[in-house]
Each structure stands twice: as C-alpha cells, then as structure tokens.
C-alpha cells in the first residue's frame, strides 16, 4: 500500500458526518471567532468529498497525488472564503475544484 492509498483510507475513516445546521454553526464559529477547532471539524467533514471531486480527473495525465494536493488546496481556499450565511461549504469547494482542476492549475506544478 503506497502513501496515497494510506492517505485516502485515513481521510475516509476520520471524516465527520455533520448536518447542514452543524456545518453552518461551525462556519459561524470559524468566521466570527477564528475558532480553530471549528475549522478542523469543517475540514474533516468536507475533505473526503473534495478529494473525490479531484479524483474524477485522474487518467488525464496528472499524477493522483497532484490531484489530491489540488483538492486540499481548493478546500483551504474555500474555507478561507466561506460565509456560512451565503451558501454551502461543499458547493463552494466543488466550484473551486471544478474550475481549477480542468483549467490546468497543475501546469504550474510542471506536469506538462
């Protein structure tokens, strides 16, 4: 089992299943109080989903670890801009990843 397989297994096991209301409450705590525990819980909730979106692009000449890195980066960007009163974190992550991955964000990483 390589490091990518271990990582993918680990994020599946540590992910949190949160309701929309719980995500909203954590988002408010993160936004209004810079609550790092709330941020960590949001990451654990959404990370497997962000990676799943990125992995839809495997087989297109980009290393899978680079796709996972883009998913992680997209999640951090989405979380930094997330306003729980204006929408869903998962939608925000999906939009960022869906825009950045097919547009070739990996070009800067030397994949091509």
Helices and strands as residue ranges (DSSP letters): H 3-14, H 20-33, H 36-55, H 64-81, H 89-102, G 105-109
